[in-house]
Amino acid sequence: MERPDVARIVPPREKGNVENFTLVYLHDSYPDESIVKHLRSLVNFLKIFNDGDDCIAFINTIANEKILFILSHTFHESILPRIEELQQIFMIYILSENNDQLDIPAGNSKIRGAFTNIDDIYEQISDDIKKITRDLVVYFVGSSSATSLSASAVYFLLLIEIILDTTETKSDMKDLINFSREEYEGNDEELKIIDEFENNYQKNQAISWYSRSCFISKVN
């Protein structure tokens, strides 16, 4: 008798996990606090591991978000074969002290490169996110069929409606600001921008705010 399919148990959403991406950092040592803050300024939800099995176990719980994966060279040989085909993995950035020692599989489009400096990874991730966000805006705005949109697209359009709708109330904006402050707790960069949004936002600035790389365009 064929075994019936077992429904996948999806864990509840963790606080701060409100964006399209999750950032996973696998290294044999914990990063400095300055690195953590910089990474969270790019992607709010950051998971740090120093054990490959624990890292893989977490990745397998991801259902909707796409993972940007920073991988230490000390793990790349053992981990890459286990993750490169996973649909959750969107981009891979290898952090290595000496790229000459790396054996990187040819033709793997998910690997963005090997980097000797974490600052270079910041820059690459920032560029990748900007491009992806720009492509999403073009797709959603240009789509003429609402029935073809995914759930994430619907949330995206609702968020646009909140900041563009001339009939929105102060209560709507306050709810958005309070929600954002709670989800971005500990993310100093985004909290400063949220304060700026609360104090300075005007309707004629809606497009410029949405085109800015901040919580407004990141929240899924």
Secondary structure, 3 states (H helix, E strand, C coil): CCCCCCCCCCCCCCCCCCECEEEEEECCCCCCHHHHHHHHHHCCCEEEECCHHHHHHHHCCCCCCEEEEEEEHHHHHHHHHHHCCCCCEEEEEEECCCHHHCCCCCCCCCEEEEECCHHHHHHHHHHHHHHHHHHHHHHHHHCCCHHHCCHHHHHHHHHHHHHHCCCCCHHHHHHHHHHHHHHCCCCHHHHHHHHHHHHHCCHHHHHHHHCCCCHHHHEC
